[in-house]
């Protein structure tokens, strides 16, 4: 399971709540799922940062999440 998305800080305090609940929810899923759960949700201060982290200057976090999932599947098969 790979969760991808972006939580972008705005002018209200919702950012911290949404980002925290997203991470918490994925943690719960990870504890209960028979599959690896990869958190690829970006938390950024701007749309520009989100774009940079999803395939331009700062790498591609979606691709990194996919590679992590494949590594986890291979690790679980080896165990």
PLY file of the C-alpha trace (Angstrom):
ply
format ascii 1.0
element vertex 79
property float x
property float y
property float z
element edge 78
property int vertex1
property int vertex2
end_header
0.00 0.00 0.00
1.47 3.35 -1.04
-0.16 6.56 0.14
0.75 9.56 -2.01
-0.40 13.13 -1.63
0.54 16.55 -0.39
-0.51 18.56 2.64
0.39 22.17 1.96
0.55 24.72 4.78
-2.05 27.44 4.51
-3.05 30.39 6.65
-4.99 28.31 9.20
-3.76 25.82 11.82
-5.34 22.89 9.94
-1.97 21.90 8.43
-0.62 20.41 11.66
-3.86 18.55 12.35
-4.21 17.13 8.84
-0.54 16.15 8.55
-0.56 14.51 11.97
-3.80 12.62 11.42
-2.60 11.43 8.02
0.58 9.99 9.53
-1.34 8.53 12.47
-3.92 6.92 10.19
-1.27 5.37 7.98
0.46 4.05 11.09
-2.75 2.34 12.20
-3.23 0.85 8.74
0.37 -0.34 8.80
-0.15 -2.14 12.09
-3.27 -3.91 10.83
-2.51 -4.57 7.16
-0.84 -7.76 5.96
1.07 -5.65 3.44
3.74 -2.97 3.79
2.32 0.55 4.12
4.48 3.31 2.67
3.87 6.95 3.58
4.61 9.10 0.55
2.51 12.06 1.67
4.45 15.30 1.36
4.12 18.03 3.98
5.25 21.31 2.50
5.04 25.04 3.04
4.10 25.78 -0.58
2.89 24.26 -3.82
6.35 24.96 -5.25
7.97 22.75 -2.62
5.47 19.99 -3.37
6.28 20.19 -7.07
10.03 20.13 -6.36
9.65 17.00 -4.25
7.48 15.21 -6.77
9.85 15.06 -9.65
12.00 18.13 -10.16
14.84 19.55 -8.04
14.43 17.49 -4.87
13.90 14.05 -6.39
10.66 12.17 -6.87
9.14 11.07 -3.58
6.51 8.97 -5.38
9.19 6.94 -7.15
11.09 6.61 -3.89
7.95 5.31 -2.18
7.42 2.75 -4.95
11.01 1.53 -4.65
10.60 1.27 -0.89
7.45 -0.82 -1.35
9.27 -3.19 -3.71
12.16 -3.51 -1.26
9.73 -4.31 1.56
7.94 -6.96 -0.51
11.26 -8.60 -1.38
12.33 -8.48 2.26
9.09 -10.10 3.41
9.50 -12.84 0.80
13.02 -13.51 2.06
11.93 -13.88 5.69
0 1
1 2
2 3
3 4
4 5
5 6
6 7
7 8
8 9
9 10
10 11
11 12
12 13
13 14
14 15
15 16
16 17
17 18
18 19
19 20
20 21
21 22
22 23
23 24
24 25
25 26
26 27
27 28
28 29
29 30
30 31
31 32
32 33
33 34
34 35
35 36
36 37
37 38
38 39
39 40
40 41
41 42
42 43
43 44
44 45
45 46
46 47
47 48
48 49
49 50
50 51
51 52
52 53
53 54
54 55
55 56
56 57
57 58
58 59
59 60
60 61
61 62
62 63
63 64
64 65
65 66
66 67
67 68
68 69
69 70
70 71
71 72
72 73
73 74
74 75
75 76
76 77
77 78
